């Protein structure tokens, strides 16, 4: 199996779950407290809490922080939907648009006073990098980042999506420096903390495959390949491109039959019908956004393997084009 979608589709592992992590108010919970301490030390935070990683969990975070928020439109769907609910309650949200090149438009930050900003070190789907150090030079707001694919020490609050990391639970772990009240012991999802941390310890990235894949894709697809974002602007272990005149989901589904796993965006790793919201936020129409494909690399592939993968993708692409023209 060639897993080229690991940033958006979890690398499910066989975890050994011990009952030591079951929390009890009548116990000192030493195993969990040791795990928590190790987790916090690794990322240099003071405290953690767990939330449901959906619109209601994000809304709860925003209500607890109780301030003026800016939200990048390049964030995950859960954050976008939670911010919209916050807005519906009558609170103000400053939305940061995406530029045509996929970057986040930061210009409005200098002109607005905000308390918190949801912005990660990468844009979802395309994995275009965002310089959080630059963000902090433009605003005094505390930076809240989804760190599941890339942790940046410049964030003030880090969110780890347990499902994206482990394939289990729909919760997220929030690392912070006492911005929130201490979470009631009964409300902490200790299992998610364990699964998330174990996955982070086992997380691997490969940046050597990117250029090899890029060169081979260009060679095989020629004029049929194009790019919404510059390959050099994305995380080193990711590659985003588009293929003309097909819907990405068609290639995703047929490639999976040959054990080649690719994706077209957040929540769409199985080739679902929904197009990339991120590409549409970059001012492309819905039809065009359906061409988007994303690769992410966690394993080392040699030149022969890469040639084989790209040749298979090209063969399936040609077959789809023929069937669509009939």
N, C-alpha and C positions, 0 to 999 in steps of 0.2 A: 504494500500500500504506500502511495506517495501522498503524504499529508501536507498540503500546501495551503491550508486554511486555519492553522492553529490559533491565530490571534482572534478569530471570530467564532471558532468552533472548538470546544474544549478537548484537550488531550486527556480523556478519562483514564484514570489509573486505579489500580487495586489498592485501596487504602485499608489498613487494619484499624478498625474503630475499637477503642478500649473504653470500658465503662468508667475508667478513672476520670474521664472528661465530663461525666454527668454532674451537673452542679447541684449542690444541696445547701440550704441555709443552715443546716446543723453540722456542716463539715467545713474544714479550712480550705477545701478545694485546691490543695497544693499543686497537683498536676496541671490543672488549668491555669492557675496563677503563674506557674513557671513558664508555660507556653505563652501566655499573654506578655510576660516580662521580656521573653526572648523576641517575640514579634515586634514589640514596641522599640526595643533596643536596636534591632536591625535597621529600622527606618527612622530612628531618632524622634519618636513622639512620646508624649506623656500618658496618653489614655486611648482606649478604643471603645467603640460601641458597635452593635450590629443593627442593621435595618433591613426591611424588605426592599430589594432593588427594583422598585416600580414607582409609578407616579405618586402613590400615596406615601411611600417611604421617603421619597425626595421632598414632597410637600411637608412632611413632618419635620425634616431637617431644617427647611427654610423657616417654618413657623417657630421652631425652637431658637434659631439664630436671630430672627426678628430684626431684619435690616433691609437696606436697599440692595438689590441684587442686579448683577449683570450676568448674562448667560450667553455663551457662545453657541451659535446654531450648529456647530460641529460636534456637539456633545452627543452622548447616547440618547436613545429614544426615551428612556425612563426619566432622564434629567429634563429633557425638553417638555415632556408631558407634565411633570411635576411643577415646573416653572409656569406653565400655562394655567394650571390649577391655582397656583399662588396669585397669579395675575387676576384670575376670575374672582378671587376673594377681595379684590380692590387694592392690592398692593402693587407697587411699581416694579417693573422688570425692564432693564435695559438690554435689548437684544443685540448681539454682535453678529453681523452678517458674515458670510463667506465671500471672499473675492473670487473672481473668475479663475484664478490660478489655484484655488483650493485653500489658500491661507485665510486666517481669521482677520477681519478688519478691526484693527485696534485703535484707529484714529479717535473714535468717540470717547475713549477712556479718559483722555486728558481734559475733556470738556464736561465731564459728569462726576459728581461725588457719589461714590458707592461704598458699601461696607464689605460686600462679598462678591466674588466672581467665580462662576463655574466655568473653568477653562482648563483643559488638559494639555499635556505636552505633545499631543498628537490629535488630529481630527479623526473621528470614527470613519470607517470604510476605506478612506484613501490613505490614512496614516501619514498625512502631511504634518511635518513637525511644527510645533509652536514654541517659540522661545519664551519660557516663563520668566526668565530674568528680565527680559525686555518688558513683559507685562507688568512686573513689579516696579519697573522704573517709571511707568506711566500712571500708576494708581497705588494708593495706600491700602486698597481693599485686600482682604485676605483671600488667597487663591485656593479654590477647592477643585481638586483634579481627580479624574478617573485614572488610576495608576496601573490598571490591570495589564496593559501591554508595554508600559514604560513608566518607571518611577522617576520623577524629577524632584530633587531635594528642595527646589524653590517653591514647592507647594506648601501651603499652611495646613491644609486638611486633605488627606488622601483617601480615596475610595477604591476598594478592591472588590470587583465583581466575582463572587464565588463561583457562579455557574461558568463564566468565561474561563476561569482558571482551572476548575476541577471537574466540571460537568455535573455537579451535585448542588442542590438547593438554589433557591432564587433570592438568597440574601446577599448582602454586601457587608464588608467590614470597613468601618470608618475610623481612621487614625487621626487623632487631633491633640491639641495642646490645651485641654480644659476649656474649649469653647462651648461644650455642652455639659449639662448636669450629669452626674454619675448615673450610669444606667443601672436600673434595678436588676439584681442578680437573676431573678426569674425571667427577665426579658432578654438576657444575653443568649445568643445562639452559639453555644460553645462548639458544637459540631462544625458549624460554618467557619469559625475561627481556625479550628484544627485543619480542616480540609483546605482552606485558603492558604494557610501558612505552609503546609506541606507541599502544595502545588507551586508556591512561589520559590521554595527551596529547590524544587526539581525543574523549575522553568529554565529552558535553554533557548538561545537564539543563534541563528547562523547568518552572518552577513556576507560570506564569501560566494553564496549562490546567486545573489542578485544580478550582478553583471553578466554572469554566464547565461542565466535565463533571459535577460533583456536582449543580449546579442543574438541568441538563438531564435527568440520570438520574432525579432525584426527580420532576421534572415529568412525564416519560414513564411511569415505572414505578409511581408513586404507592405504594399499599400493598404492592406486590409486591417492593419493595426494602427491605432492612434492613442493619444494620451490626454486625459483630462488634466493631469498634474504631472509636473516634471519628476521623473524617477529619482533625481538627486534630492528632491525636497521631502521625500518620505523617510520613515524609519529605515535604518540600514538593512533590516531583515524583512522588508516588505516591498512589494512591487504592484503598482496599480496601472491598468491599461484598459483599452476597449477594443472590441472587434466589430467591424462594420456589418450591418444588415442581418444581425441575428440578436435574439434575446439571450442574455447571459445564462438565464436559467436552463435554456435548452442544452447548452454546452456543459453546464454543471451536472445535470442529470445523467447525460450519456457518458460523461467522463467518469462519474462515480462507478459506473458498471465496469470500468477498466481499472478501478481502484486508484483513480487520480482525484483527489479531493481539493476543489477550489471553491471560491465564494464570490458573491456579488454584493456583499454588504452586511451590515449588522442584522442579525436575526434571519439572514437569507442564505445561510450556508448550504441548505438543502435545495436550493434553486426554487424558492417559493415565488409566487407571482408578483410580489411587491417590489418595485424598483428602488434603487438607492435614493433615500431622502437627501443624503449629503450632496450628491451630484445635482439634484434639483435645486438645492440651496445655492449652488454655484451658478444659477441662472440657466441651466440646461433644461430642455423640455423633458416630459416624462418618457417619451419614446426613446430619446437619445440616452437617457439615464439607464435604460435597460441594457445597454451595451457594456456596462462597467463590469470589470473582473478584478479581483484582488488575490494576490498570492502572498503568503507569509511563510518564512523558512525557520524551521527549528532543527533540521537535520542536515547533515553534509551529503550532497549528491555529487558524484563524479561527472565528468563531461559526457560520458556515454549514457548515463542515466538521464541527464538533462536533455540530451538529444532525443532519446526515446520518448520522454514525456511530451516534449514540444511537438515531435512528429505525430504522436497520437492525437494531441489536441488539434493539430492542423488537419489531420484526416477527418476527425469528427466534425470540425468546423465546415469543411468542404461538403460533407454529407448533409449537414443541416441546411446549408445554402441551397443545395440541389433540391432537397425536399420542400423547402419553402418556396422555391420558384415554380414548382409544379402546380 
